[in-house]
């Protein structure tokens, strides 16, 4: 019973913290039902809510919120042990020297960027020309992706990002054989980095990691796993830039980011 109570208090503390971060400092006893499309997203152009504001009824006492927060298990920090740095270096050397397919003969691989001890691993499809600098995110895409992460209190430098296919393929994309070779490499990367969860960014990564040919709109609603880890789907920031006028896509990205952050916090509390 005590363990169940701790889990419930921890989840409630997470919800209250997210609400406070969004500027909500009170809760009515009977909350009105809100359509998902009306939720405003920091950094996104979500449709604005219409109609009168809900009446400000009773507030949750601040002291009660503090008690809930104090009772929640603390998130572990510094999970990477010094010995594991050797494994990270060995993996990076293996990727640089990889010759499993023809792609490596033409272009150098993009191993990844960010914190190698991060709890969350973002995986895009494959490098384009602009990724020749060794970064996964560049230019306007990098700027928007940084804002997307900041909206849910994540930092681009504190997460790890990589590609499903490490070497730039031809314009038509990688062959099935090339993709299989690279996914085996990604599985080894996950085993070494030990993230709590993975996020496939964009339709290419979503299909490769899920093993499904469904559209990203279908995949983002499902439950997936890759290399023994929970896998979530997120629209690519380049897709959002190219469809800037379609607010529904930004709303979907915001909903998915909130879900990802909620699951990440829960896994941290559980020590998973």
C-alpha positions as CSV (number, residue, x, y, z in Angstrom):
1,X,0.0,0.0,0.0
2,X,2.9,2.4,0.9
3,X,4.5,1.7,-2.5
4,X,1.2,2.4,-4.3
5,X,0.8,5.6,-2.3
6,X,4.3,6.7,-3.2
7,X,3.7,6.0,-6.9
8,X,0.4,8.0,-6.9
9,X,2.0,10.9,-5.0
10,X,4.9,10.9,-7.4
11,X,2.6,11.0,-10.5
12,X,0.5,13.8,-8.9
13,X,3.6,15.8,-8.1
14,X,4.7,15.5,-11.7
15,X,1.3,16.7,-13.0
16,X,1.3,19.7,-10.6
17,X,4.9,20.6,-11.6
18,X,4.0,20.6,-15.3
19,X,0.9,22.8,-14.6
20,X,3.0,25.2,-12.6
21,X,5.6,25.4,-15.4
22,X,2.8,26.3,-17.7
23,X,1.8,29.2,-15.5
24,X,-1.3,27.5,-13.9
25,X,-1.2,28.1,-10.1
26,X,-4.8,27.0,-9.2
27,X,-7.1,24.1,-9.9
28,X,-11.0,24.1,-9.8
29,X,-12.6,21.3,-7.9
30,X,-14.6,20.5,-11.0
31,X,-12.4,21.0,-14.0
32,X,-14.1,21.8,-17.3
33,X,-13.5,19.5,-20.2
34,X,-11.1,21.0,-22.8
35,X,-10.7,19.9,-26.3
36,X,-7.1,18.8,-27.0
37,X,-6.7,21.2,-29.9
38,X,-7.3,24.1,-27.5
39,X,-4.3,23.5,-25.3
40,X,-1.7,26.3,-25.9
41,X,1.8,25.1,-26.6
42,X,4.8,27.2,-25.6
43,X,6.9,27.9,-28.8
44,X,4.1,26.6,-31.1
45,X,1.2,28.3,-32.8
46,X,-1.6,26.2,-31.3
47,X,-5.2,27.4,-31.9
48,X,-6.2,29.9,-29.2
49,X,-9.1,29.0,-27.0
50,X,-12.3,30.9,-27.4
51,X,-15.2,31.7,-25.1
52,X,-15.2,33.0,-21.5
53,X,-12.5,32.0,-19.0
54,X,-13.5,29.3,-16.5
55,X,-14.5,30.6,-13.1
56,X,-11.6,30.8,-10.6
57,X,-13.0,28.5,-7.8
58,X,-10.9,26.9,-5.1
59,X,-7.1,26.7,-5.3
60,X,-4.9,23.8,-4.4
61,X,-3.1,25.0,-1.2
62,X,0.6,25.6,-2.0
63,X,1.7,23.8,1.2
64,X,-0.2,20.7,0.1
65,X,1.6,20.8,-3.3
66,X,4.9,21.1,-1.5
67,X,4.2,18.1,0.7
68,X,3.4,16.0,-2.5
69,X,6.6,17.2,-4.1
70,X,8.7,16.3,-1.1
71,X,7.2,12.8,-0.9
72,X,8.0,12.1,-4.5
73,X,11.2,10.0,-5.1
74,X,14.1,12.0,-6.3
75,X,15.3,11.5,-9.9
76,X,18.7,9.9,-10.0
77,X,21.6,11.9,-11.5
78,X,25.0,11.2,-13.0
79,X,24.1,7.6,-14.1
80,X,27.2,7.2,-16.3
81,X,30.1,5.5,-14.4
82,X,33.6,6.4,-15.5
83,X,34.3,2.9,-16.8
84,X,31.5,3.2,-19.3
85,X,33.3,6.1,-21.1
86,X,35.7,3.4,-22.5
87,X,32.7,1.6,-24.0
88,X,31.5,4.8,-25.6
89,X,34.8,5.5,-27.1
90,X,35.1,2.0,-28.4
91,X,31.6,2.3,-30.0
92,X,32.5,5.6,-31.7
93,X,35.7,4.0,-33.1
94,X,33.7,1.0,-34.4
95,X,31.2,3.3,-36.1
96,X,34.0,5.4,-37.7
97,X,35.6,2.2,-39.0
98,X,32.4,0.5,-40.1
99,X,32.4,-1.2,-43.5
100,X,29.2,-3.2,-43.3
101,X,27.7,-1.5,-46.4
102,X,28.6,0.6,-49.4
103,X,27.5,3.9,-47.8
104,X,30.7,4.1,-45.6
105,X,32.9,4.1,-48.7
106,X,31.4,7.4,-49.9
107,X,30.8,9.5,-46.9
108,X,32.0,9.6,-43.2
109,X,29.4,8.7,-40.6
110,X,27.7,11.1,-38.2
111,X,27.9,9.3,-34.9
112,X,25.8,11.7,-32.8
113,X,25.9,14.7,-30.5
114,X,24.9,15.6,-27.0
115,X,25.3,14.0,-23.6
116,X,26.3,10.3,-23.8
117,X,24.8,9.7,-20.4
118,X,21.4,11.2,-21.3
119,X,18.2,9.6,-20.3
120,X,16.6,10.2,-23.7
121,X,17.9,9.3,-27.2
122,X,16.5,11.2,-30.2
123,X,16.9,9.3,-33.5
124,X,16.5,11.0,-36.9
125,X,16.5,9.2,-40.2
126,X,19.8,9.8,-42.0
127,X,22.2,12.7,-42.6
128,X,21.7,15.1,-45.5
129,X,24.3,17.4,-47.0
130,X,24.1,19.9,-44.1
131,X,25.0,17.2,-41.6
132,X,28.6,17.0,-43.0
133,X,29.7,19.1,-40.0
134,X,29.0,16.1,-37.8
135,X,25.9,17.6,-36.1
136,X,22.5,15.9,-36.3
137,X,20.6,19.2,-36.1
138,X,21.7,22.3,-38.1
139,X,20.4,25.7,-39.1
140,X,16.7,26.5,-38.7
141,X,16.0,22.9,-37.8
142,X,18.4,23.0,-34.9
143,X,16.9,26.3,-33.7
144,X,13.3,25.0,-33.7
145,X,14.3,21.6,-32.2
146,X,15.9,23.5,-29.3
147,X,12.8,25.5,-28.7
148,X,10.6,22.3,-28.9
149,X,12.8,20.7,-26.2
150,X,12.8,23.8,-24.1
151,X,9.0,23.9,-24.1
152,X,9.1,20.7,-22.0
153,X,12.1,21.7,-19.9
154,X,14.7,19.7,-21.8
155,X,18.1,21.0,-23.1
156,X,19.5,20.1,-26.5
157,X,23.0,19.8,-24.9
158,X,21.6,17.5,-22.2
159,X,20.0,14.9,-24.5
160,X,21.7,12.7,-27.1
161,X,20.8,12.7,-30.8
162,X,21.9,10.4,-33.6
163,X,20.8,9.0,-36.9
164,X,19.3,5.6,-37.6
165,X,21.5,5.4,-40.7
166,X,24.8,7.0,-39.9
167,X,26.2,7.7,-43.4
168,X,24.5,9.9,-46.0
169,X,22.7,7.7,-48.5
170,X,21.8,8.6,-52.1
171,X,18.8,10.8,-52.7
172,X,16.5,7.8,-52.9
173,X,17.4,6.8,-49.3
174,X,19.2,3.7,-48.0
175,X,18.5,0.2,-49.3
176,X,16.9,-2.4,-47.1
177,X,20.3,-4.1,-46.6
178,X,22.0,-0.8,-45.7
179,X,19.2,0.0,-43.2
180,X,19.5,-3.4,-41.6
181,X,23.2,-3.0,-41.1
182,X,22.8,0.5,-39.6
183,X,19.9,-0.6,-37.3
184,X,22.2,-3.3,-35.9
185,X,24.7,-0.5,-35.2
186,X,22.0,1.6,-33.5
187,X,21.1,-1.3,-31.3
188,X,24.7,-1.6,-30.1
189,X,24.7,2.2,-29.5
190,X,21.5,1.9,-27.3
191,X,23.1,-0.9,-25.4
192,X,26.2,1.2,-24.6
193,X,24.4,4.6,-24.0
194,X,21.6,3.0,-21.9
195,X,18.9,5.7,-22.4
196,X,15.6,5.2,-20.6
197,X,13.6,5.8,-23.8
198,X,14.0,6.6,-27.5
199,X,12.2,9.1,-29.7
200,X,12.1,8.5,-33.5
201,X,12.1,12.0,-35.1
202,X,10.4,12.1,-38.4
203,X,8.7,9.6,-40.7
204,X,11.9,7.9,-41.9
205,X,13.2,7.2,-38.4
206,X,9.7,6.2,-37.3
207,X,9.3,3.5,-40.0
208,X,12.9,2.2,-39.5
209,X,12.7,1.9,-35.8
210,X,9.1,0.6,-35.5
211,X,9.5,-1.8,-38.4
212,X,6.2,-0.6,-39.8
213,X,5.3,1.1,-43.1
214,X,2.4,3.0,-41.6
215,X,2.3,6.8,-41.8
216,X,3.8,8.8,-39.0
217,X,0.3,10.0,-38.2
218,X,-0.7,6.4,-37.4
219,X,2.6,5.5,-35.7
220,X,2.6,8.4,-33.3
221,X,-0.6,7.0,-31.8
222,X,0.8,3.5,-31.1
223,X,3.1,1.9,-28.6
224,X,6.5,0.8,-29.8
225,X,9.8,-0.6,-28.5
226,X,13.3,-0.7,-30.0
227,X,16.3,-2.5,-28.5
228,X,14.3,-3.2,-25.3
229,X,13.4,0.5,-24.8
230,X,10.1,2.4,-25.0
231,X,9.9,4.1,-28.4
232,X,7.9,7.3,-29.1
233,X,7.3,9.2,-32.4
234,X,7.7,12.9,-33.0
235,X,7.3,15.1,-36.0
236,X,10.6,16.2,-37.5
237,X,11.3,20.0,-37.0
238,X,12.0,20.3,-40.7
239,X,8.5,18.9,-41.4
240,X,7.0,21.5,-39.1
241,X,9.0,24.3,-40.8
242,X,7.8,23.2,-44.3
243,X,4.2,23.0,-43.0
244,X,4.3,26.0,-40.8
245,X,0.8,27.1,-41.8
246,X,-0.7,23.8,-40.6
247,X,-1.3,24.4,-36.9
248,X,-2.6,20.8,-36.4
249,X,0.9,19.4,-37.0
250,X,2.3,21.7,-34.3
251,X,-0.4,20.7,-31.9
252,X,0.4,17.0,-32.5
253,X,4.1,17.7,-31.8
254,X,3.3,19.5,-28.6
255,X,1.0,16.7,-27.4
256,X,3.7,14.1,-28.2
257,X,6.4,16.2,-26.4
258,X,4.3,16.4,-23.3
259,X,3.7,12.6,-23.4
260,X,7.4,12.0,-23.8
261,X,8.3,14.3,-20.9
262,X,5.7,12.7,-18.7
263,X,6.9,9.2,-19.4
264,X,10.6,10.2,-18.9
265,X,9.8,11.7,-15.5
266,X,7.9,8.5,-14.5
267,X,10.8,6.3,-15.6
268,X,13.2,8.5,-13.6
269,X,11.2,8.1,-10.5
270,X,10.9,4.4,-11.0
271,X,14.6,4.1,-11.6
272,X,13.9,2.5,-15.0
